[in-house]
Amino acid sequence: MEPAIQDHYPDDAAACYGCGRLNDQGLQLKTRWVSDGSGETATETESATETVFTPRPEHTAMPGFVYGGLVASVIDCSGTGSASLAATRDRGIDLVGETGSDAVRFVTGTLEVRYQRPTPMGPPLVVRGRIAEVKGRKVTVELTMTANGETVATGRVIALEAPDTMRAAG
Ligand SMILES: CCCCCCCCCCCC(=O)SCCNC(=O)CCNC(=O)[C@H](O)C(C)(C)COP(=O)(O)OP(=O)(O)OC[C@H]1O[C@@H](n2cnc3c(N)ncnc32)[C@H](O)[C@@H]1OP(=O)(O)O
């Protein structure tokens, strides 16, 4: 299995509620390259990212359905994780070992979510991300969340490389 980018965030950038591996109370989302079958070479083939999360009972909006803020959070950190995967690959950085500090860290600049249908509580939520644009320190990612194979939400994240001031504040 491809490494999860969040396992390669520096320790001082791994406390995020959505995707920080060091946040015991958080969602601990993991984002990886997957094959979307569209290309022939490994780089072309691994052109999509994937994040999978199974909501817990406390993530309920109304009985049987997932809270929209949770849906947004999963799309958000899928987007920043995808941006980090793209920038890390573009800069030729190899993710070495199970954990490390070799990933380029991104924050959310803009998050857009369109809720397409109620999200059922129970099945895993699968988010596929497509890198729409890499422009300097800015990466735009388009995302689709499915549950039981049906699209429940789509989104767009504009992610910016984390400024050092955020490290200082943390
Ligand atoms: C080191 C590890 C530390 C550790 C860091 C650990 C971070 C953990 C974060 C976890 C994830 C989160 O929850 S993040 C929390 C939510 N997000 C935030 O709080 C971010 C708050 N905003 C900011 O700090 C700032 O606005 C930034 C960093 C996003 C952008 O500032 P900047 O880096 O000075 O950007 P700037 O040079 O002006 O613009 C560069 C390009 O990006 C575009 N751009 C600028 N801001 C935005 C924006 N909000 N949305 C869309 N696009 C934007 C500009 O138009 C320009 O495009 P062009 O003209 O080049 O086309």
The ligand as a Gaussian input file, in Angstrom:
#p B3LYP/6-31G(d) Opt

LIG

0 1
 C        5.587000      24.799000       8.156000
 C        4.598000      23.909000       8.914000
 C        3.938000      24.616000      10.024000
 C        2.843000      23.832000      10.694000
 C        1.535000      24.066000      10.089000
 C        0.491000      23.112000      10.564000
 C       -0.764000      23.416000       9.875000
 C       -1.876000      22.466000      10.173000
 C       -3.079000      22.906000       9.409000
 C       -4.183000      21.913000       9.401000
 C       -5.227000      22.264000       8.353000
 C       -6.102000      23.398000       8.781000
 O       -7.044000      23.259000       9.509000
 S       -5.699000      24.888000       8.237000
 C       -6.722000      26.006000       9.132000
 C       -7.537000      26.867000       8.222000
 N       -6.669000      27.706000       7.392000
 C       -6.054000      28.795000       7.875000
 O       -6.147000      29.196000       9.034000
 C       -5.254000      29.600000       6.870000
 C       -5.385000      31.110000       7.111000
 N       -4.813000      31.831000       5.994000
 C       -3.478000      32.054000       5.888000
 O       -2.680000      31.789000       6.805000
 C       -3.002000      32.676000       4.602000
 O       -4.047000      33.413000       4.006000
 C       -2.482000      31.595000       3.624000
 C       -1.260000      30.868000       4.223000
 C       -3.549000      30.561000       3.273000
 C       -2.076000      32.281000       2.299000
 O       -1.211000      33.375000       2.588000
 P        0.075000      33.568000       1.686000
 O        0.921000      32.338000       1.733000
 O        0.714000      34.860000       2.107000
 O       -0.529000      33.666000       0.256000
 P       -0.186000      34.737000      -0.879000
 O        1.315000      34.751000      -1.089000
 O       -0.860000      36.030000      -0.574000
 O       -0.905000      34.105000      -2.123000
 C       -0.338000      33.038000      -2.866000
 C       -1.384000      32.578000      -3.875000
 O       -2.442000      31.933000      -3.160000
 C       -3.666000      32.642000      -3.347000
 N       -4.347000      32.641000      -2.057000
 C       -3.949000      33.228000      -0.918000
 N       -4.796000      32.973000       0.076000
 C       -5.787000      32.226000      -0.464000
 C       -6.967000      31.669000       0.064000
 N       -7.329000      31.820000       1.355000
 N       -7.744000      30.952000      -0.757000
 C       -7.412000      30.787000      -2.049000
 N       -6.279000      31.277000      -2.614000
 C       -5.491000      32.001000      -1.817000
 C       -3.283000      34.019000      -3.823000
 O       -4.281000      34.607000      -4.602000
 C       -2.058000      33.702000      -4.652000
 O       -2.486000      33.135000      -5.866000
 P       -1.760000      33.445000      -7.259000
 O       -1.865000      34.922000      -7.443000
 O       -0.338000      32.970000      -7.080000
 O       -2.542000      32.645000      -8.255000

